[in-house]
């Protein structure tokens, strides 16, 4: 297990911000919960006011479920480029399912994905990512605020 501290998050988020800048997203779509902290930081860095979220259920803590469920209540008015943000492409099943869902539901919008971490064993490679992961990542927001 690799502990991922705030300082590393800050540096990697700035790297990711520079990688996605040319895409020029008009809004961010955070995959809850893993993508929420990163989306907020990217929104500040890219000066994007519109941040929405989509929720999925594939994991219960570290135990993977058999089926993914997507909860989508997004409304994208007059948007053509949206960046989908998550913390990690682990198995890739969540990102793959969400990207397919979004392409079907919003065919006029270009969606690209961004993560901090990517595992080469993932079935889905994000358009933008910073670090390759070889172990379970213990993010600071998962550890540092627990009682």
N, CA and C of each residue as an Amber inpcrd file, in Angstrom:
protein
   441
   0.8490000  -1.1800000   0.0000000   0.0000000   0.0000000   0.0000000
   0.8900000   1.2370000   0.0000000   0.5690000   2.1890000  -0.8630000
   1.3500000   3.4260000  -0.9680000   0.5340000   4.5880000  -0.4070000
   1.1060000   5.2710000   0.5860000   0.4530000   6.4670000   1.1260000
   0.7200000   7.6360000   0.1850000  -0.3310000   8.3440000  -0.1750000
  -0.2430000   9.4730000  -1.1040000  -0.5540000  10.7460000  -0.3330000
   0.4890000  11.5000000  -0.0230000   0.3960000  12.6900000   0.8250000
  -0.0520000  13.9250000   0.0350000  -0.4680000  14.9480000   0.7730000
  -0.9560000  16.1840000   0.1670000   0.0910000  16.8320000  -0.7460000
   1.3370000  16.8880000  -0.3200000   2.3750000  17.5480000  -1.1310000
   2.5100000  16.8900000  -2.5000000   2.4650000  15.5730000  -2.5310000
   2.5480000  14.8540000  -3.8000000   1.2940000  15.1310000  -4.6380000
   0.1310000  15.1460000  -3.9880000  -1.1250000  15.4880000  -4.6590000
  -1.0450000  16.8760000  -5.2930000  -0.5290000  17.8490000  -4.5360000
  -0.4220000  19.2130000  -5.0500000   0.4620000  19.2520000  -6.3000000
   1.6050000  18.6070000  -6.2500000   2.5200000  18.5960000  -7.3970000
   1.9030000  17.8770000  -8.5950000   1.2990000  16.7250000  -8.3470000
   0.6930000  15.9630000  -9.4430000  -0.5210000  16.6780000 -10.0340000
  -1.2800000  17.3530000  -9.2030000  -2.4380000  18.1030000  -9.7070000
  -1.9850000  19.2310000 -10.6220000  -0.9230000  19.9030000 -10.2680000
  -0.3810000  20.9560000 -11.1460000   0.1240000  20.3660000 -12.4560000
   0.7330000  19.2030000 -12.4040000   1.1710000  18.5270000 -13.6320000
  -0.0310000  18.1670000 -14.4930000  -1.0600000  17.6030000 -13.8720000
  -2.2700000  17.2280000 -14.6030000  -2.9610000  18.4570000 -15.1840000
  -2.9970000  19.5160000 -14.4190000  -3.6030000  20.7710000 -14.8900000
  -2.9450000  21.2140000 -16.1970000  -1.6370000  21.1330000 -16.2610000
  -0.9140000  21.5330000 -17.4760000  -1.1650000  20.5700000 -18.6340000
  -1.3510000  19.3010000 -18.3370000  -1.6300000  18.3170000 -19.3940000
  -3.0040000  18.5270000 -20.0210000  -4.0020000  18.9090000 -19.2230000
  -5.3750000  19.0350000 -19.7410000  -5.6760000  20.4110000 -20.3190000
  -4.7940000  21.3580000 -20.0980000  -5.0610000  22.7550000 -20.4880000
  -5.4180000  22.8920000 -21.9670000  -4.7130000  22.1890000 -22.8530000
  -4.9900000  22.3160000 -24.2910000  -6.3690000  21.7810000 -24.6880000
  -6.9240000  20.8680000 -23.9140000  -8.2850000  20.3790000 -24.1620000
  -9.2970000  21.4960000 -23.9290000  -8.9510000  22.4350000 -23.0500000
  -9.7830000  23.6010000 -22.7670000 -11.2040000  23.2080000 -22.3400000
 -11.3130000  22.4240000 -21.2700000 -12.6530000  21.9970000 -20.8440000
 -13.5140000  23.1670000 -20.3770000 -14.8000000  23.0620000 -20.6520000
 -15.7570000  24.0880000 -20.2300000 -16.3790000  23.7570000 -18.8830000
 -16.2590000  22.4980000 -18.4890000 -16.7990000  22.0370000 -17.2050000
 -16.0200000  20.8030000 -16.7870000 -16.1080000  20.5110000 -15.4990000
 -15.5060000  19.3020000 -14.9540000 -16.6120000  18.4000000 -14.4280000
 -16.4250000  17.1120000 -14.6070000 -17.3620000  16.1290000 -14.0870000
 -16.5800000  15.2040000 -13.1580000 -16.8090000  15.3540000 -11.8710000
 -16.1110000  14.5500000 -10.8710000 -16.8130000  13.2220000 -10.6830000
 -16.0410000  12.1490000 -10.6590000 -16.5830000  10.8510000 -10.3060000
 -16.4860000  10.7370000  -8.7920000 -17.6440000  10.6940000  -8.1500000
 -17.6800000  10.6610000  -6.6810000 -17.4170000   9.2320000  -6.2070000
 -16.6440000   9.1030000  -5.2110000 -16.0730000  10.1430000  -4.3820000
 -14.6300000  10.4390000  -4.7640000 -13.9500000   9.4970000  -5.3860000
 -12.5210000   9.6420000  -5.6490000 -12.1200000  10.8680000  -6.4320000
 -12.9590000  11.3300000  -7.3430000 -12.6040000  12.4690000  -8.1770000
 -12.9890000  13.8220000  -7.6160000 -13.6600000  13.8550000  -6.4690000
 -14.1570000  15.1270000  -5.9390000 -13.0420000  16.0710000  -5.4990000
 -12.0800000  15.5770000  -4.7360000 -10.9950000  16.4270000  -4.2490000
 -10.1630000  16.9360000  -5.4210000  -9.8330000  16.0490000  -6.3340000
  -9.0500000  16.4350000  -7.5070000  -9.8110000  17.4260000  -8.3890000
 -11.1020000  17.2160000  -8.5840000 -11.8960000  18.1340000  -9.4160000
 -11.9220000  19.5410000  -8.8380000 -12.0740000  19.6360000  -7.5280000
 -12.0730000  20.9450000  -6.8870000 -10.7360000  21.6410000  -7.1310000
  -9.6390000  20.9300000  -6.9260000  -8.3100000  21.5160000  -7.1390000
  -8.1100000  21.9140000  -8.5970000  -8.5040000  21.0550000  -9.5230000
  -8.3630000  21.3910000 -10.9440000  -9.2480000  22.5740000 -11.3290000
 -10.4430000  22.6270000 -10.7850000 -11.3430000  23.7510000 -11.0850000
 -10.7200000  25.0710000 -10.6670000 -10.0950000  25.0890000  -9.5100000
  -9.4060000  26.3060000  -9.0620000  -8.2540000  26.6400000  -9.9950000
  -7.4360000  25.6440000 -10.3280000  -6.2660000  25.8770000 -11.1790000
  -6.6050000  26.2660000 -12.5970000  -7.6950000  25.7500000 -13.1210000
  -8.1070000  26.0490000 -14.4930000  -9.1450000  27.1690000 -14.5680000
  -9.5430000  27.6870000 -13.4200000 -10.5460000  28.7450000 -13.3310000
 -11.8590000  28.3290000 -14.0120000 -12.3320000  27.1460000 -13.6330000
 -13.5910000  26.6200000 -14.1490000 -14.6010000  26.6250000 -13.0130000
 -15.7110000  27.3000000 -13.2200000 -16.7290000  27.3960000 -12.1800000
 -17.6560000  26.1800000 -12.1470000 -17.9260000  25.6040000 -13.3240000
 -18.8960000  24.5180000 -13.3680000 -18.2300000  23.1710000 -13.0810000
 -18.5860000  22.6220000 -11.9320000 -18.1420000  21.2900000 -11.5320000
 -19.3880000  20.5050000 -11.1340000 -19.6180000  19.4140000 -11.8290000
 -20.7350000  18.5420000 -11.5050000 -20.1730000  17.1920000 -11.0750000
 -21.0330000  16.3350000 -10.5950000 -20.5430000  15.0180000 -10.1800000
 -21.4790000  13.9150000 -10.6600000 -20.8840000  12.7730000 -10.7820000
 -21.5950000  11.5510000 -11.1340000 -21.1230000  10.5180000 -10.1180000
 -22.0290000   9.6810000  -9.6830000 -21.6640000   8.7060000  -8.6490000
 -21.8080000   7.2990000  -9.1890000 -20.8690000   6.4750000  -8.8110000
 -20.9210000   5.0710000  -9.1840000 -20.7390000   4.2160000  -7.9430000
 -21.1230000   2.9870000  -8.0810000 -20.8510000   2.0180000  -7.0310000
 -20.2770000   0.7730000  -7.6990000 -18.9850000   0.5350000  -7.4170000
 -18.3000000  -0.6590000  -7.8920000 -17.5330000  -1.3150000  -6.7490000
 -17.1070000  -0.4840000  -5.7830000 -16.3340000  -0.9980000  -4.6510000
 -17.0540000  -0.7240000  -3.3350000 -16.9490000  -1.6440000  -2.4200000
 -17.3080000  -1.4580000  -1.0210000 -15.9880000  -1.5370000  -0.2720000
 -15.4650000  -0.3480000   0.0820000 -14.1170000  -0.2380000   0.6620000
 -13.1280000  -0.8190000  -0.3340000 -12.5200000  -1.9660000  -0.0700000
 -11.5690000  -2.5560000  -1.0160000 -12.1280000  -3.7940000  -1.7040000
 -13.4120000  -4.0820000  -1.5160000 -14.0550000  -5.2650000  -2.0920000
 -14.8630000  -4.8690000  -3.3360000 -14.5200000  -5.4660000  -4.4760000
 -15.1730000  -5.1330000  -5.7320000 -16.5070000  -5.8680000  -5.8770000
 -17.5180000  -5.1430000  -6.3460000 -18.8320000  -5.7330000  -6.6170000
 -18.8270000  -6.3740000  -8.0020000 -19.8860000  -7.1060000  -8.3010000
 -20.0020000  -7.7450000  -9.6070000 -20.4770000  -6.7880000 -10.7000000
 -21.3400000  -5.8410000 -10.3380000 -21.9150000  -4.9110000 -11.3200000
 -21.6910000  -3.4630000 -10.8900000 -21.5180000  -2.5980000 -11.8660000
 -21.3840000  -1.1720000 -11.5830000 -22.7480000  -0.5050000 -11.7500000
 -23.0350000   0.4250000 -10.8550000 -24.2590000   1.2240000 -10.9350000
 -23.8400000   2.6750000 -11.1260000 -24.4880000   3.3820000 -12.0640000
 -24.1740000   4.7850000 -12.3460000 -25.3700000   5.6360000 -11.9570000
 -25.1010000   6.6730000 -11.1570000 -26.1280000   7.6370000 -10.7490000
 -25.7860000   8.9610000 -11.4140000 -26.5500000   9.3460000 -12.4210000
 -26.2530000  10.5260000 -13.2380000 -27.4330000  11.4890000 -13.2030000
 -27.2230000  12.6520000 -12.5990000 -28.2380000  13.7050000 -12.5930000
 -27.6670000  14.9770000 -13.2150000 -26.7000000  14.8220000 -14.0990000
 -26.0080000  15.9810000 -14.6830000 -26.8840000  16.7120000 -15.6970000
 -26.6380000  18.0000000 -15.7940000 -27.2710000  18.8430000 -16.8060000
 -26.1610000  19.6800000 -17.4280000 -25.9130000  19.4490000 -18.7110000
 -24.8570000  20.1850000 -19.4180000 -25.4910000  21.0520000 -20.4960000
 -25.7130000  22.3130000 -20.1850000 -26.3030000  23.2230000 -21.1530000
 -25.2110000  23.9830000 -21.8950000 -25.2790000  23.9320000 -23.2170000
 -24.3690000  24.6740000 -24.0840000 -22.9040000  24.3600000 -23.8090000
 -22.5950000  23.1060000 -23.5340000 -21.2180000  22.6700000 -23.3050000
 -20.8190000  21.7340000 -24.4300000 -19.5540000  21.8400000 -24.8570000
 -19.0750000  20.9430000 -25.9090000 -17.8590000  20.1310000 -25.4850000
 -17.1530000  20.5520000 -24.4090000 -15.9580000  19.8350000 -23.9420000
 -15.9900000  19.7180000 -22.4170000 -16.0250000  18.4780000 -21.9360000
 -16.0930000  18.2510000 -20.4880000 -15.0120000  17.2570000 -20.0860000
 -14.3170000  17.5960000 -19.0100000 -13.2760000  16.7380000 -18.4770000
 -13.8470000  15.8960000 -17.3350000 -13.7470000  14.5930000 -17.4730000
 -14.2150000  13.6360000 -16.4730000 -13.0280000  13.3050000 -15.5690000
 -13.1950000  13.4960000 -14.2570000 -12.0700000  13.4300000 -13.3240000
 -12.2910000  12.3480000 -12.2650000 -11.2650000  11.5100000 -12.1000000
 -11.2660000  10.5060000 -11.0330000  -9.8570000  10.4170000 -10.4690000
  -9.7260000   9.7870000  -9.3090000  -8.4090000   9.7070000  -8.6800000
  -7.5050000   8.6830000  -9.3520000  -8.0760000   7.5390000  -9.7720000
  -7.2610000   6.4480000 -10.3110000  -8.0400000   5.6180000 -11.3150000
  -7.3480000   5.1680000 -12.3500000  -7.8820000   4.1390000 -13.2410000
  -7.2760000   2.8390000 -12.7440000  -8.0110000   2.1530000 -11.8720000
  -7.5180000   0.9390000 -11.2240000  -7.8610000  -0.2570000 -12.1180000
  -9.0370000  -0.7960000 -11.9920000  -9.4540000  -1.8500000 -12.9240000
  -9.8420000  -1.2170000 -14.2610000 -10.2670000   0.0550000 -14.2080000
 -10.7180000   0.7640000 -15.4010000 -12.1920000   0.5760000 -15.6870000
 -12.8280000  -0.3100000 -14.9400000 -14.2360000  -0.6010000 -15.2090000
 -15.1370000   0.6040000 -14.9660000 -14.8720000   1.3540000 -13.9120000
 -15.6800000   2.5370000 -13.6160000 -15.5520000   3.5640000 -14.7310000
 -14.3260000   3.9210000 -15.0810000 -14.1220000   4.9270000 -16.1250000
 -14.6690000   4.4640000 -17.4710000 -14.4430000   3.2250000 -17.8240000
 -14.9540000   2.7290000 -19.0950000 -16.4750000   2.8050000 -19.1340000
 -17.1350000   2.3750000 -18.0630000 -18.6010000   2.4030000 -18.0130000
 -19.1280000   3.8340000 -18.0620000 -18.4950000   4.7310000 -17.3310000
 -18.9460000   6.1220000 -17.3160000 -18.7330000   6.7870000 -18.6720000
 -17.5810000   6.5670000 -19.2850000 -17.3140000   7.2000000 -20.5820000
 -18.2890000   6.6980000 -21.6470000 -18.6280000   5.4180000 -21.6170000
 -19.6190000   4.8790000 -22.5580000 -21.0020000   5.4760000 -22.2740000
 -21.3500000   5.5390000 -20.9880000 -22.6340000   6.1160000 -20.5730000
 -22.7550000   7.5650000 -21.0490000 -21.7160000   8.3490000 -20.8210000
 -21.7440000   9.7640000 -21.2040000 -21.8340000   9.9410000 -22.7150000
 -21.0950000   9.1460000 -23.4700000 -21.1330000   9.2380000 -24.9380000
 -22.5240000   8.9250000 -25.4760000 -23.2150000   7.9770000 -24.8450000
 -24.5640000   7.6210000 -25.2830000 -25.5970000   8.6670000 -24.8800000
 -25.4770000   9.1690000 -23.6520000 -26.4790000  10.1080000 -23.1330000
 -26.2920000  11.5280000 -23.6690000 -25.0400000  11.9140000 -23.9510000
 -24.7260000  13.2790000 -24.4040000 -23.8540000  13.2120000 -25.6620000
 -24.3990000  12.7620000 -26.7860000 -23.5770000  12.5270000 -27.9810000
 -22.9530000  13.7870000 -28.5920000 -23.4760000  14.9550000 -28.3050000
 -22.9400000  16.1920000 -28.8820000 -21.7510000  16.7540000 -28.0980000
 -21.4270000  16.1350000 -26.9620000 -20.3600000  16.6390000 -26.0940000
 -19.1260000  15.7520000 -26.2140000 -17.9560000  16.3970000 -26.2660000
 -16.6930000  15.6600000 -26.2430000 -16.2560000  15.5070000 -24.7860000
 -16.1170000  14.2790000 -24.3590000 -15.6680000  13.9730000 -23.0060000
 -14.2600000  13.4000000 -23.0680000 -13.3890000  13.8870000 -22.2020000
 -12.0590000  13.3040000 -22.0180000 -11.8800000  13.0420000 -20.5300000
 -11.0630000  12.0510000 -20.2270000 -10.8800000  11.6350000 -18.8440000
  -9.4850000  11.9880000 -18.3330000  -9.4240000  12.2430000 -17.0120000
  -8.1580000  12.5850000 -16.3710000  -8.1020000  11.9450000 -14.9870000
  -6.9520000  11.3700000 -14.6580000  -6.7350000  10.7760000 -13.3440000
  -5.3270000  11.1110000 -12.8680000  -5.1280000  10.9740000 -11.5830000
  -3.7750000  11.1020000 -11.0340000  -2.9800000   9.8380000 -11.3100000
  -3.6200000   8.6760000 -11.1500000  -2.9440000   7.3890000 -11.2910000
  -3.5930000   6.5400000 -12.3650000  -2.7550000   5.7120000 -12.9920000
  -3.2010000   4.7570000 -14.0000000  -2.4400000   3.4530000 -13.7700000
  -3.1740000   2.3570000 -13.6860000  -2.5590000   1.0330000 -13.6200000
  -2.5510000   0.4490000 -15.0200000  -1.4000000  -0.0520000 -15.4560000
  -1.2950000  -0.5930000 -16.8130000  -2.1660000  -1.8250000 -17.0180000
  -2.6420000  -2.4260000 -15.9300000  -3.5640000  -3.5640000 -16.0410000
  -5.0180000  -3.1130000 -16.2190000  -5.2570000  -1.8180000 -16.1640000
  -6.5990000  -1.2650000 -16.3200000  -7.1280000  -1.5480000 -17.7260000
  -8.4250000  -1.7850000 -17.8400000  -9.0340000  -1.9930000 -19.1590000
  -9.2950000  -0.6690000 -19.8790000  -9.1140000   0.4440000 -19.1550000
  -9.3520000   1.7660000 -19.7320000  -8.1750000   2.6750000 -19.3860000
  -7.5750000   3.2770000 -20.3960000  -6.5020000   4.2480000 -20.1520000
  -7.0720000   5.6590000 -20.2890000  -6.9620000   6.4660000 -19.2290000
  -7.4620000   7.8370000 -19.3020000  -6.7150000   8.6470000 -20.3760000
  -7.3780000   9.6640000 -20.8900000  -6.7330000  10.5500000 -21.8560000
  -5.5350000  11.2600000 -21.2300000  -5.6610000  11.6040000 -19.9620000
  -4.6050000  12.3070000 -19.2310000  -4.3910000  11.6130000 -17.8840000
  -3.1460000  11.3650000 -17.5300000  -2.8170000  10.8080000 -16.2240000
  -1.3870000  11.1970000 -15.8850000  -1.0360000  11.0530000 -14.5980000
   0.2750000  11.5270000 -14.1360000   1.2060000  10.3870000 -13.7330000
   0.7600000   9.5170000 -12.8390000   1.6270000   8.4680000 -12.3190000
   1.0820000   7.0830000 -12.6190000   2.0090000   6.1420000 -12.8360000
   1.6230000   4.7470000 -12.9620000   1.5650000   4.1470000 -11.5600000
   0.5060000   3.4200000 -11.2820000   0.3340000   2.7960000  -9.9650000
   0.6050000   1.3010000 -10.0720000   1.3620000   0.7950000  -9.1090000
   1.6570000  -0.6310000  -9.0530000   1.1480000  -1.2600000  -7.7700000
   0.4800000  -0.4690000  -6.9420000   0.0400000  -0.9190000  -5.6310000
  -1.2700000  -0.1940000  -5.3040000  -1.9190000  -0.5900000  -4.2070000
  -3.1060000   0.1150000  -3.7310000  -2.6610000   1.4910000  -3.2420000
  -3.3590000   2.5460000  -3.6540000  -3.0200000   3.9100000  -3.2460000
  -3.8970000   4.2980000  -2.0630000  -3.2550000   4.7220000  -0.9850000
  -3.9400000   5.1930000   0.2210000  -3.8830000   6.7240000   0.1970000
  -4.9020000   7.3540000  -0.3930000  -4.9310000   8.7980000  -0.5680000
  -5.0560000   9.5090000   0.7760000  -4.4240000  10.6760000   0.8900000
  -4.4560000  11.4180000   2.1520000  -5.8760000  11.7070000   2.6000000
  -6.7960000  11.9400000   1.6650000  -8.1770000  12.2450000   2.0560000
  -8.9040000  11.0020000   2.5670000  -8.3740000   9.8270000   2.2920000
  -8.9560000   8.5980000   2.8260000  -8.4140000   8.2480000   4.2150000
  -7.2410000   8.7650000   4.5370000  -6.6070000   8.4030000   5.7940000
  -6.5750000   9.5390000   6.8160000  -6.2590000  10.7410000   6.3810000
  -5.9240000  11.8350000   7.3120000  -7.1140000  12.4240000   8.0650000
  -8.3200000  12.1110000   7.6650000  -9.4830000  12.7240000   8.3200000
 -10.3400000  11.7260000   9.0790000  -9.8260000  10.5320000   9.2420000
 -10.5460000   9.5000000   9.9910000 -10.3550000   9.7200000  11.4890000
 -11.3750000   9.3640000  12.2550000 -11.2720000   9.4380000  13.7220000
 -10.4500000   8.2840000  14.2400000
